[in-house]
């Protein structure tokens, strides 16, 4: 587990976060979204992301 991770408390609503790779033929993008909230998503080019092993 990563240090400094947040844990939900009883007073905080639970969220559901999903990630997906979108390839429209021009640029492959990583999309991360909270499916329990409107407009709670972000999209970045995969070329600008970091491999999980590099975060450890």
N, C-alpha and C positions, 0 to 999 in steps of 0.2 A: 504494500500500500504506500501511496505517496504521503509524505509528511504534510502537515497543515491542511488536511482535507476537512471539509465541512460535513457535519452530520446534522440531519434534520431534527428539530425539536418538536415537541407536541404542539406548539403554537404556530408552526410553519407548515403551510400546505405542501403536500408532496407534489413533485413534478416528475415528468417522464421525459428524458432527453434521449434523442436518437441522432445517429450520424449516418450519412450516406455519401457515396461518391456519385457525382453527376457528370456525365460525359456527353456534351451536346455536339461533339465532333470538332470543336474548336479548342476549348480549354476544359481540362478535367478540374472539377471543383469539389471541395469537401464542404458539405452542408451539415451544420449542427443545429438542432431545433428542440425547443421545449414544447412538446405537443399539448401541454395543458394551458398554454398562454398564447394569446393572439400576438402576432408580430415578434415572437421571441425566437429569433433564428439568426444565424450568420453564415456567410458563404465566403470561402477563401480559395484561391487557386492552390491546387495540390503542390505545385512547384514551390510555393511559399511555406509549406508545412514542414514539420520536423518528424522524423521517424520516432516511434515510441521508444526504441532502444536508446536513442540519443537523449531522451528525457530522464533516463534512469541514472 
